[in-house]
Amino acid sequence: MFDIDTITTENGAEITVCQDHQLELCNKCCMDFTEMNQEAISDTNKVKAISNANKRYTTPKGELRDPIEPGEIRVGTEVQMPDRSGRNPPRPLDGIIIGIIEETDDKSEYCGEICYLIQELVDNEMMTYPVDWVHDEWLVKLDGMFIPASQFLASAAK
């Protein structure tokens, strides 16, 4: 049996490799970590994108500004994707918008689209979801209650 190891790539992602050969796809050890490592690299890239966005949107005093344009949901807003699966009880996905990025993961169905970067409240996982879809399908927390994002944006425009 072969052992595994983790190494840190140049961009800071921790990836899994075979210990003997330090390869993520090793034919000698019959190990393939490429798909798993792509997720780690993608997550690291998302974190870096937010970090870089925050650097771009700092004031001279170093305070963060909201990088979101008018007509979009602000960073820090709590959102919820309703569960339309028919489960009883329903299990909606709750999260907080932590940024807006262009999805660059070529395995993502949203690759090339402008997306909200959402941190899930339950397990702190990060996910991207297209801006227009969030506006059409998700709920936004306002005064302790969730309302449709489209209604939230209409009230914010007034």
N, C-alpha and C positions, 0 to 999 in steps of 0.2 A: 504494500500500500504506500502511496506517495503522500507527502505532506504538502500543505499549502502555506503561503506566506502573503503578506500584504506589503505593497510598496507605494510610495507617494510619487505621483507623476509631476511633471514640470508645472502643470496648472493647479496643483494642490490636491487633486483627487486621490483617494486611497483606493487602489485596485488590488484584486486578488490574482496571484500567480502561483505556478508550481514552485515549490521551494528549491528543488534541485537545479532547474534551468532558468528560473525567473521569467517564464513566459506565460502570457495569459491564454494562449492557444498552444498547447504542448502535445505534439503527436507521440513523443516518447512516453509521457506519463498518462496519455489519454485523458487530458483535462482541457476543458473549454470554459473559460470565464468571460468570454467577450461580451455576451449579452448583459450579464450582471455588471460588468465593468462599465458598459455604456451608460447604464443608469447612474452609477456613481459619478462619472464624468459629467453627465448632463446636469445632475443636481449641483455639482461644484460650479459649473458654468452659470447656472441660475443665481446662485448665491453671489458670485462675482459680478454678475450683471446688475444686481440690486445694489451691491456695494459701490460699483462704479457710477450708477445712476445717482446714488445718494451723494457721492463726491461732486458730481456735476451740479447738483441742486443745493449747494450749501451757500449761505450768505457769507460776507466777509468775516463775520464773527464766528463762523463755523457752525451756525445753527442750521438744521435741516429745514428745507422748504418742501412743500407738497409738489412733486413733479407732475401731477396729473393736471391735464388741461381742463378748463370749464366744460361741463357736459359729460364728464366722466366721474366715476365714483372715486372718492379720495382714498389715499393710503390710510390704513388704520380702521377703515370701515368694516364692520362685521357683516358677513354675507352668509346666505344659506341656499344650497341647491335642494329644492324639494325632492322627496323620494316619491317617484311616480311608478314604482315597481309593483305596487299592490300589497307590499308586505304589511303585516299587522303585528305590532305597531310599526308605523313608518320610521325609517332611519335617515333623516336628511343629513346632508354633508354640510357641516358648519365650518367656517373659516374666516380669516381676516385678510383683506387685501394688503399686501406688503410692497407691491410695485407693479409696474407695467413694463413689459419687455416684448421684443420680437422673438417668437419661438424659433430656435435654431436647431433643435434636435430633429435630424432628418427622419427619424423613426416615428415622430409624433404626427398624428393626423392634422395637427395645427401648424406644422412647420411653415414658416414665412409669415404667419399671421401675428398681428399685434394682440397680445394677451395680457390679462391680469395675472400676476403671480400671487397665488393664494396659499396661505399657510393654514393647513387643517388644524382645528382646535383640539381634536381628540388625540392624534398621534404626531402632531407637528410636521407631518410630511408636507412637501411643497408640490403644488400642481399649477399648470398653466391652463387657462380657459379663455377662449376668444372674447374680446371686449363686447362685441355685438351680441354674442350668445348670453353673456352674463346679463346684459341689459334686457334681453328678451325673456330669459327663463328663470333667473335667480331672484331671491328676495334680499332686501337690505334692511338691517336693523336700524330703526329710527324711534327714539323715545321708548325703548324697551320692547318694541313690537316689530315683527318682520312684515314688510310691505313689498309689493312687486317693485323691482328695480326701475322699471319704466315710470311708475308712479313717483318714486323717489326722485328721479332725474327731472321729471316735470315740475315737481314742487321746488326743487333746488334752482330751477331756471327762472322762477318768478321773483 
